Amino acid sequence: MAIVFSALLGRIVWTGDSIPAGFNVNPGEAYPELVAAAFPMLGSHNIAVNGAYIDNESQGAAADALFDSTKRFNICAVAFGANDGLQGSAATFNANLAAFVAARVTRGFLPMVMTMLPCGSYDSVAFRAAINLNSRNDRNYSRGLTDLGDIQTTMGAEAAKNDGSLYGDTVHPTAAGHALLAAIVKPLVTRLLC
């Protein structure tokens, strides 16, 4: 008797700014693509946009349009922050992030929220702290938060942003940096699939 497999178990929709969009790296080198390659049972749609802000609902609408109720898992990866850090406060960003995540949860997505990395031009530490605090108070984040900027990691150390082998311009990871980020995100995807 032949076993019939479903085409795909689910999908990940990647939302965010230039970092998940893969600015300054070659196709296939950005961490969303590296993570997708590790989970072939999930379709992957990267709709992150260079220069995006969390309060731009166009990515939310685009993500919602990609939700597929026939799949067992629909994950919405959320990775904004660098542009928001240049324009506003951590509190405003955090409120906008909570609204963005809540809207995706209402649609049926499992949220996968990633905090921002160290950045040369704003206080990414305050933004990360706000997101981490929010995650303790909001059930929408309960399983799907990972701190990409954790100072205990190679990519999160404040000095890392000045390491040209990891960051090409103190903001955007190099291919080597994206490989390290993929290693942080893969266990989170596994946790969400359990």
NUNUSE-939641 format. One record per residue (C-alpha): residue number from 1; y, x, z. Coordinates in nm, 4 decimals, decimal comma. Layout:
N
<pt><pos>NUM</pos><yy>Y</yy><xx>X</xx><zz>Z</zz></pt>
...
This chain:
194
<pt><pos>1</pos><yy>0,0000</yy><xx>0,0000</xx><zz>0,0000</zz></pt>
<pt><pos>2</pos><yy>0,3363</yy><xx>0,1430</xx><zz>-0,1004</zz></pt>
<pt><pos>3</pos><yy>0,6165</yy><xx>0,1586</xx><zz>0,1534</zz></pt>
<pt><pos>4</pos><yy>0,9497</yy><xx>0,0318</xx><zz>0,0273</zz></pt>
<pt><pos>5</pos><yy>1,2572</yy><xx>0,1977</xx><zz>0,1761</zz></pt>
<pt><pos>6</pos><yy>1,5981</yy><xx>0,0362</xx><zz>0,1770</zz></pt>
<pt><pos>7</pos><yy>1,8461</yy><xx>0,2225</xx><zz>-0,0404</zz></pt>
<pt><pos>8</pos><yy>2,0743</yy><xx>0,3107</xx><zz>0,2494</zz></pt>
<pt><pos>9</pos><yy>2,0612</yy><xx>0,2424</xx><zz>0,6220</zz></pt>
<pt><pos>10</pos><yy>2,4377</yy><xx>0,2177</xx><zz>0,6475</zz></pt>
<pt><pos>11</pos><yy>2,7658</yy><xx>0,3824</xx><zz>0,5637</zz></pt>
<pt><pos>12</pos><yy>3,0459</yy><xx>0,5897</xx><zz>0,7067</zz></pt>
<pt><pos>13</pos><yy>3,4018</yy><xx>0,5208</xx><zz>0,5988</zz></pt>
<pt><pos>14</pos><yy>3,6260</yy><xx>0,8197</xx><zz>0,6746</zz></pt>
<pt><pos>15</pos><yy>3,9898</yy><xx>0,7330</xx><zz>0,7458</zz></pt>
<pt><pos>16</pos><yy>4,2642</yy><xx>0,9736</xx><zz>0,8380</zz></pt>
<pt><pos>17</pos><yy>4,5070</yy><xx>1,2331</xx><zz>0,7140</zz></pt>
<pt><pos>18</pos><yy>4,4872</yy><xx>1,5596</xx><zz>0,5202</zz></pt>
<pt><pos>19</pos><yy>4,2366</yy><xx>1,7217</xx><zz>0,7557</zz></pt>
<pt><pos>20</pos><yy>3,9463</yy><xx>1,4824</xx><zz>0,6874</zz></pt>
<pt><pos>21</pos><yy>4,0749</yy><xx>1,4480</xx><zz>0,3294</zz></pt>
<pt><pos>22</pos><yy>3,9938</yy><xx>1,8183</xx><zz>0,2865</zz></pt>
<pt><pos>23</pos><yy>4,3378</yy><xx>1,9567</xx><zz>0,2090</zz></pt>
<pt><pos>24</pos><yy>4,3183</yy><xx>2,3208</xx><zz>0,0967</zz></pt>
<pt><pos>25</pos><yy>3,9384</yy><xx>2,3383</xx><zz>0,0681</zz></pt>
<pt><pos>26</pos><yy>3,7072</yy><xx>2,2951</xx><zz>-0,2288</zz></pt>
<pt><pos>27</pos><yy>3,5108</yy><xx>1,9760</xx><zz>-0,2948</zz></pt>
<pt><pos>28</pos><yy>3,2075</yy><xx>1,9653</xx><zz>-0,0669</zz></pt>
<pt><pos>29</pos><yy>3,3645</yy><xx>2,1877</xx><zz>0,2020</zz></pt>
<pt><pos>30</pos><yy>3,5485</yy><xx>1,9291</xx><zz>0,4157</zz></pt>
<pt><pos>31</pos><yy>3,3708</yy><xx>1,8229</xx><zz>0,7323</zz></pt>
<pt><pos>32</pos><yy>3,3227</yy><xx>1,4572</xx><zz>0,6232</zz></pt>
<pt><pos>33</pos><yy>3,1279</yy><xx>1,5797</xx><zz>0,3196</zz></pt>
<pt><pos>34</pos><yy>2,9256</yy><xx>1,8247</xx><zz>0,5284</zz></pt>
<pt><pos>35</pos><yy>2,8402</yy><xx>1,5516</xx><zz>0,7782</zz></pt>
<pt><pos>36</pos><yy>2,7508</yy><xx>1,3091</xx><zz>0,4983</zz></pt>
<pt><pos>37</pos><yy>2,5114</yy><xx>1,5658</xx><zz>0,3507</zz></pt>
<pt><pos>38</pos><yy>2,3293</yy><xx>1,5792</xx><zz>0,6843</zz></pt>
<pt><pos>39</pos><yy>2,2804</yy><xx>1,2006</xx><zz>0,6863</zz></pt>
<pt><pos>40</pos><yy>2,1579</yy><xx>1,1011</xx><zz>0,3393</zz></pt>
<pt><pos>41</pos><yy>2,0520</yy><xx>0,7612</xx><zz>0,4732</zz></pt>
<pt><pos>42</pos><yy>2,4200</yy><xx>0,6754</xx><zz>0,5126</zz></pt>
<pt><pos>43</pos><yy>2,6558</yy><xx>0,6189</xx><zz>0,2253</zz></pt>
<pt><pos>44</pos><yy>2,9820</yy><xx>0,8036</xx><zz>0,2727</zz></pt>
<pt><pos>45</pos><yy>3,3274</yy><xx>0,6953</xx><zz>0,1574</zz></pt>
<pt><pos>46</pos><yy>3,6159</yy><xx>0,9297</xx><zz>0,2334</zz></pt>
<pt><pos>47</pos><yy>3,9420</yy><xx>0,7361</xx><zz>0,2004</zz></pt>
<pt><pos>48</pos><yy>4,1513</yy><xx>0,9778</xx><zz>0,4111</zz></pt>
<pt><pos>49</pos><yy>4,4876</yy><xx>1,0565</xx><zz>0,2505</zz></pt>
<pt><pos>50</pos><yy>4,7107</yy><xx>1,3617</xx><zz>0,2681</zz></pt>
<pt><pos>51</pos><yy>5,0226</yy><xx>1,2757</xx><zz>0,4675</zz></pt>
<pt><pos>52</pos><yy>4,8811</yy><xx>0,9571</xx><zz>0,6229</zz></pt>
<pt><pos>53</pos><yy>5,0022</yy><xx>0,8092</xx><zz>0,9525</zz></pt>
<pt><pos>54</pos><yy>4,8001</yy><xx>0,5918</xx><zz>1,1894</zz></pt>
<pt><pos>55</pos><yy>5,0411</yy><xx>0,2969</xx><zz>1,1589</zz></pt>
<pt><pos>56</pos><yy>4,9834</yy><xx>0,2685</xx><zz>0,7827</zz></pt>
<pt><pos>57</pos><yy>4,7435</yy><xx>-0,0249</xx><zz>0,7642</zz></pt>
<pt><pos>58</pos><yy>4,6505</yy><xx>0,0395</xx><zz>0,4006</zz></pt>
<pt><pos>59</pos><yy>4,3604</yy><xx>0,2613</xx><zz>0,5061</zz></pt>
<pt><pos>60</pos><yy>4,2487</yy><xx>-0,0032</xx><zz>0,7525</zz></pt>
<pt><pos>61</pos><yy>4,2438</yy><xx>-0,2647</xx><zz>0,4770</zz></pt>
<pt><pos>62</pos><yy>4,0611</yy><xx>-0,0253</xx><zz>0,2450</zz></pt>
<pt><pos>63</pos><yy>3,8031</yy><xx>0,0486</xx><zz>0,5152</zz></pt>
<pt><pos>64</pos><yy>3,7528</yy><xx>-0,3212</xx><zz>0,5836</zz></pt>
<pt><pos>65</pos><yy>3,6901</yy><xx>-0,3798</xx><zz>0,2130</zz></pt>
<pt><pos>66</pos><yy>3,4071</yy><xx>-0,1240</xx><zz>0,2300</zz></pt>
<pt><pos>67</pos><yy>3,2312</yy><xx>-0,2956</xx><zz>0,5225</zz></pt>
<pt><pos>68</pos><yy>2,8838</yy><xx>-0,4034</xx><zz>0,4132</zz></pt>
<pt><pos>69</pos><yy>2,7190</yy><xx>-0,6688</xx><zz>0,6287</zz></pt>
<pt><pos>70</pos><yy>2,3824</yy><xx>-0,5998</xx><zz>0,4633</zz></pt>
<pt><pos>71</pos><yy>2,3715</yy><xx>-0,2512</xx><zz>0,6219</zz></pt>
<pt><pos>72</pos><yy>2,2394</yy><xx>-0,1823</xx><zz>0,9685</zz></pt>
<pt><pos>73</pos><yy>2,5253</yy><xx>0,0572</xx><zz>1,0482</zz></pt>
<pt><pos>74</pos><yy>2,8881</yy><xx>0,0561</xx><zz>0,9381</zz></pt>
<pt><pos>75</pos><yy>3,0774</yy><xx>0,3440</xx><zz>1,0984</zz></pt>
<pt><pos>76</pos><yy>3,4523</yy><xx>0,3886</xx><zz>1,0648</zz></pt>
<pt><pos>77</pos><yy>3,5528</yy><xx>0,7494</xx><zz>1,1308</zz></pt>
<pt><pos>78</pos><yy>3,9143</yy><xx>0,7692</xx><zz>1,2499</zz></pt>
<pt><pos>79</pos><yy>4,0921</yy><xx>1,1071</xx><zz>1,2366</zz></pt>
<pt><pos>80</pos><yy>4,4704</yy><xx>1,0853</xx><zz>1,2358</zz></pt>
<pt><pos>81</pos><yy>4,7283</yy><xx>1,2753</xx><zz>1,4349</zz></pt>
<pt><pos>82</pos><yy>4,9015</yy><xx>1,5740</xx><zz>1,2766</zz></pt>
<pt><pos>83</pos><yy>5,1615</yy><xx>1,3726</xx><zz>1,0834</zz></pt>
<pt><pos>84</pos><yy>5,2058</yy><xx>1,1331</xx><zz>1,3754</zz></pt>
<pt><pos>85</pos><yy>5,2661</yy><xx>1,4289</xx><zz>1,6051</zz></pt>
<pt><pos>86</pos><yy>5,5528</yy><xx>1,5434</xx><zz>1,3890</zz></pt>
<pt><pos>87</pos><yy>5,7222</yy><xx>1,2016</xx><zz>1,3920</zz></pt>
<pt><pos>88</pos><yy>5,6612</yy><xx>1,0287</xx><zz>1,7236</zz></pt>
<pt><pos>89</pos><yy>5,5371</yy><xx>1,0299</xx><zz>2,0788</zz></pt>
<pt><pos>90</pos><yy>5,1825</yy><xx>1,0542</xx><zz>2,2064</zz></pt>
<pt><pos>91</pos><yy>5,2185</yy><xx>0,7100</xx><zz>2,3684</zz></pt>
<pt><pos>92</pos><yy>5,3212</yy><xx>0,5453</xx><zz>2,0409</zz></pt>
<pt><pos>93</pos><yy>5,0426</yy><xx>0,7197</xx><zz>1,8535</zz></pt>
<pt><pos>94</pos><yy>4,7889</yy><xx>0,6174</xx><zz>2,1140</zz></pt>
<pt><pos>95</pos><yy>4,8966</yy><xx>0,2511</xx><zz>2,0977</zz></pt>
<pt><pos>96</pos><yy>4,8743</yy><xx>0,2562</xx><zz>1,7170</zz></pt>
<pt><pos>97</pos><yy>4,5344</yy><xx>0,4258</xx><zz>1,7330</zz></pt>
<pt><pos>98</pos><yy>4,4026</yy><xx>0,1665</xx><zz>1,9781</zz></pt>
<pt><pos>99</pos><yy>4,5220</yy><xx>-0,1141</xx><zz>1,7477</zz></pt>
<pt><pos>100</pos><yy>4,3659</yy><xx>0,0524</xx><zz>1,4414</zz></pt>
<pt><pos>101</pos><yy>4,0312</yy><xx>0,0983</xx><zz>1,6189</zz></pt>
<pt><pos>102</pos><yy>4,0326</yy><xx>-0,2552</xx><zz>1,7636</zz></pt>
<pt><pos>103</pos><yy>4,0918</yy><xx>-0,4006</xx><zz>1,4166</zz></pt>
<pt><pos>104</pos><yy>3,7940</yy><xx>-0,2084</xx><zz>1,2764</zz></pt>
<pt><pos>105</pos><yy>3,5743</yy><xx>-0,3185</xx><zz>1,5688</zz></pt>
<pt><pos>106</pos><yy>3,6752</yy><xx>-0,6797</xx><zz>1,5052</zz></pt>
<pt><pos>107</pos><yy>3,5649</yy><xx>-0,6321</xx><zz>1,1446</zz></pt>
<pt><pos>108</pos><yy>3,2248</yy><xx>-0,5115</xx><zz>1,2686</zz></pt>
<pt><pos>109</pos><yy>3,2521</yy><xx>-0,1332</xx><zz>1,2473</zz></pt>
<pt><pos>110</pos><yy>3,1229</yy><xx>0,1131</xx><zz>1,5029</zz></pt>
<pt><pos>111</pos><yy>3,4273</yy><xx>0,3357</xx><zz>1,5628</zz></pt>
<pt><pos>112</pos><yy>3,3994</yy><xx>0,7129</xx><zz>1,5556</zz></pt>
<pt><pos>113</pos><yy>3,7311</yy><xx>0,8484</xx><zz>1,6836</zz></pt>
<pt><pos>114</pos><yy>3,8166</yy><xx>1,2164</xx><zz>1,6608</zz></pt>
<pt><pos>115</pos><yy>4,1065</yy><xx>1,3740</xx><zz>1,8438</zz></pt>
<pt><pos>116</pos><yy>4,3377</yy><xx>1,6094</xx><zz>1,6619</zz></pt>
<pt><pos>117</pos><yy>4,3154</yy><xx>1,9835</xx><zz>1,6448</zz></pt>
<pt><pos>118</pos><yy>4,5674</yy><xx>2,2362</xx><zz>1,7756</zz></pt>
<pt><pos>119</pos><yy>4,8740</yy><xx>2,2384</xx><zz>1,5568</zz></pt>
<pt><pos>120</pos><yy>5,1538</yy><xx>2,4860</xx><zz>1,5179</zz></pt>
<pt><pos>121</pos><yy>5,4356</yy><xx>2,2322</xx><zz>1,5213</zz></pt>
<pt><pos>122</pos><yy>5,3822</yy><xx>1,9667</xx><zz>1,7898</zz></pt>
<pt><pos>123</pos><yy>5,2209</yy><xx>1,9218</xx><zz>2,1298</zz></pt>
<pt><pos>124</pos><yy>4,8675</yy><xx>1,8377</xx><zz>2,0190</zz></pt>
<pt><pos>125</pos><yy>4,7541</yy><xx>1,8824</xx><zz>2,3802</zz></pt>
<pt><pos>126</pos><yy>4,9534</yy><xx>1,5737</xx><zz>2,4880</zz></pt>
<pt><pos>127</pos><yy>4,8161</yy><xx>1,3724</xx><zz>2,1956</zz></pt>
<pt><pos>128</pos><yy>4,4590</yy><xx>1,4726</xx><zz>2,2783</zz></pt>
<pt><pos>129</pos><yy>4,5108</yy><xx>1,3898</xx><zz>2,6462</zz></pt>
<pt><pos>130</pos><yy>4,6458</yy><xx>1,0443</xx><zz>2,5568</zz></pt>
<pt><pos>131</pos><yy>4,3460</yy><xx>0,9688</xx><zz>2,3350</zz></pt>
<pt><pos>132</pos><yy>4,0997</yy><xx>1,0940</xx><zz>2,5939</zz></pt>
<pt><pos>133</pos><yy>4,2673</yy><xx>0,8826</xx><zz>2,8636</zz></pt>
<pt><pos>134</pos><yy>4,2626</yy><xx>0,5775</xx><zz>2,6378</zz></pt>
<pt><pos>135</pos><yy>3,8937</yy><xx>0,6324</xx><zz>2,5688</zz></pt>
<pt><pos>136</pos><yy>3,8145</yy><xx>0,5962</xx><zz>2,9380</zz></pt>
<pt><pos>137</pos><yy>3,9953</yy><xx>0,2616</xx><zz>2,9504</zz></pt>
<pt><pos>138</pos><yy>3,8931</yy><xx>0,1040</xx><zz>2,6195</zz></pt>
<pt><pos>139</pos><yy>3,5361</yy><xx>-0,0035</xx><zz>2,5513</zz></pt>
<pt><pos>140</pos><yy>3,5964</yy><xx>0,0372</xx><zz>2,1756</zz></pt>
<pt><pos>141</pos><yy>3,5813</yy><xx>0,4139</xx><zz>2,2262</zz></pt>
<pt><pos>142</pos><yy>3,2873</yy><xx>0,4173</xx><zz>2,4663</zz></pt>
<pt><pos>143</pos><yy>3,0253</yy><xx>0,5717</xx><zz>2,2367</zz></pt>
<pt><pos>144</pos><yy>3,2282</yy><xx>0,7051</xx><zz>1,9493</zz></pt>
<pt><pos>145</pos><yy>3,4835</yy><xx>0,9586</xx><zz>2,0699</zz></pt>
<pt><pos>146</pos><yy>3,4676</yy><xx>1,3291</xx><zz>2,0080</zz></pt>
<pt><pos>147</pos><yy>3,7349</yy><xx>1,5772</xx><zz>2,1002</zz></pt>
<pt><pos>148</pos><yy>3,7674</yy><xx>1,8072</xx><zz>1,7989</zz></pt>
<pt><pos>149</pos><yy>4,0483</yy><xx>1,9864</xx><zz>1,9793</zz></pt>
<pt><pos>150</pos><yy>3,8528</yy><xx>2,0533</xx><zz>2,2983</zz></pt>
<pt><pos>151</pos><yy>3,9856</yy><xx>2,3862</xx><zz>2,4224</zz></pt>
<pt><pos>152</pos><yy>3,6296</yy><xx>2,4914</xx><zz>2,5055</zz></pt>
<pt><pos>153</pos><yy>3,5389</yy><xx>2,4956</xx><zz>2,1354</zz></pt>
<pt><pos>154</pos><yy>3,6247</yy><xx>2,7623</xx><zz>1,8808</zz></pt>
<pt><pos>155</pos><yy>3,8368</yy><xx>2,5213</xx><zz>1,6742</zz></pt>
<pt><pos>156</pos><yy>4,0145</yy><xx>2,3705</xx><zz>1,9750</zz></pt>
<pt><pos>157</pos><yy>4,1360</yy><xx>2,6871</xx><zz>2,1393</zz></pt>
<pt><pos>158</pos><yy>4,5140</yy><xx>2,6961</xx><zz>2,1040</zz></pt>
<pt><pos>159</pos><yy>4,5009</yy><xx>3,0463</xx><zz>1,9595</zz></pt>
<pt><pos>160</pos><yy>4,2592</yy><xx>2,9330</xx><zz>1,6875</zz></pt>
<pt><pos>161</pos><yy>4,5411</yy><xx>2,7771</xx><zz>1,4840</zz></pt>
<pt><pos>162</pos><yy>4,6703</yy><xx>3,1304</xx><zz>1,4220</zz></pt>
<pt><pos>163</pos><yy>4,3288</yy><xx>3,2589</xx><zz>1,3097</zz></pt>
<pt><pos>164</pos><yy>4,3456</yy><xx>3,2690</xx><zz>0,9296</zz></pt>
<pt><pos>165</pos><yy>3,9681</yy><xx>3,2539</xx><zz>0,9022</zz></pt>
<pt><pos>166</pos><yy>3,9693</yy><xx>2,9108</xx><zz>1,0742</zz></pt>
<pt><pos>167</pos><yy>4,3089</yy><xx>2,7629</xx><zz>0,9834</zz></pt>
<pt><pos>168</pos><yy>4,4796</yy><xx>2,8349</xx><zz>0,6556</zz></pt>
<pt><pos>169</pos><yy>4,8289</yy><xx>2,7332</xx><zz>0,7723</zz></pt>
<pt><pos>170</pos><yy>4,8104</yy><xx>2,6636</xx><zz>1,1509</zz></pt>
<pt><pos>171</pos><yy>4,7228</yy><xx>2,2981</xx><zz>1,0722</zz></pt>
<pt><pos>172</pos><yy>4,4511</yy><xx>2,2685</xx><zz>0,8056</zz></pt>
<pt><pos>173</pos><yy>4,1051</yy><xx>2,4150</xx><zz>0,8616</zz></pt>
<pt><pos>174</pos><yy>3,9516</yy><xx>2,6561</xx><zz>0,6151</zz></pt>
<pt><pos>175</pos><yy>3,5993</yy><xx>2,6024</xx><zz>0,4809</zz></pt>
<pt><pos>176</pos><yy>3,4688</yy><xx>2,7987</xx><zz>0,7816</zz></pt>
<pt><pos>177</pos><yy>3,6734</yy><xx>2,5773</xx><zz>1,0135</zz></pt>
<pt><pos>178</pos><yy>3,5384</yy><xx>2,2614</xx><zz>0,8494</zz></pt>
<pt><pos>179</pos><yy>3,1833</yy><xx>2,3906</xx><zz>0,8995</zz></pt>
<pt><pos>180</pos><yy>3,2533</yy><xx>2,4244</xx><zz>1,2726</zz></pt>
<pt><pos>181</pos><yy>3,4001</yy><xx>2,0725</xx><zz>1,2825</zz></pt>
<pt><pos>182</pos><yy>3,0938</yy><xx>1,9314</xx><zz>1,1064</zz></pt>
<pt><pos>183</pos><yy>2,8759</yy><xx>2,0847</xx><zz>1,3773</zz></pt>
<pt><pos>184</pos><yy>3,0824</yy><xx>1,8970</xx><zz>1,6390</zz></pt>
<pt><pos>185</pos><yy>3,0742</yy><xx>1,5633</xx><zz>1,4539</zz></pt>
<pt><pos>186</pos><yy>2,7048</yy><xx>1,5533</xx><zz>1,3558</zz></pt>
<pt><pos>187</pos><yy>2,5793</yy><xx>1,4846</xx><zz>1,7135</zz></pt>
<pt><pos>188</pos><yy>2,8294</yy><xx>1,2009</xx><zz>1,7420</zz></pt>
<pt><pos>189</pos><yy>2,6884</yy><xx>1,0357</xx><zz>1,4287</zz></pt>
<pt><pos>190</pos><yy>2,3389</yy><xx>1,0776</xx><zz>1,5702</zz></pt>
<pt><pos>191</pos><yy>2,4488</yy><xx>0,9140</xx><zz>1,8966</zz></pt>
<pt><pos>192</pos><yy>2,5987</yy><xx>0,6184</xx><zz>1,7108</zz></pt>
<pt><pos>193</pos><yy>2,2766</yy><xx>0,5675</xx><zz>1,5132</zz></pt>
<pt><pos>194</pos><yy>2,0659</yy><xx>0,5442</xx><zz>1,8320</zz></pt>
